[in-house]
Amino acid sequence: MATTRPRRNAPAARSSTSGCGSSGLTSTKSVDQAADLAWPVPEIFYLLARRFWPGPLTIIVPASAKVPLKVTGNTGRLALRQSRSQIANALINLVNQPLIATSANISGSPTCRSGIEVFGMMDGRVDLVVDGGICDGPGATTVDITEPYWRVIKTGAVEEKEIAECLEPA
């Protein structure tokens, strides 16, 4: 897929997770690195991350105090994901820290499947698009676990039923 960086002095594109109260996606290299960005870390975070990561599940958590409020869109929430993308993981390993980015599409618009589609949709709103090739299949599912009851806020590759089964008491 594509990685984007907002252009300076350009109107910001809203990420696909903006409706849930988080401003962007934070990609991490491990469950532990992701958990370090959340506080408190709900137990269901570990259940979901260990079952579905790396993979197409974005988990919205309460952000820890070490995460600047600006990164959360002033909500105190953070969307976390561990990608299967070799390019994303290589970048994370290169900088040795999580990557914070917006989604590669504008909220409410169809998911982009290539760097060319991202470039066209963002129409001058980004300086750089790293094209990792064509993406097939549905995008990531986003689940919010910041409230007492989890909820799917964006359907995608992981079915709500799979999440519910993962979280069923033993």
Summary of the structure (lengths in Angstrom):
residues: 170
radius of gyration: 15.2
end to end distance: 36.6
largest distance: 51.3
contacts: 510
relative contact order: 0.26
helix: 28%
strand: 22%
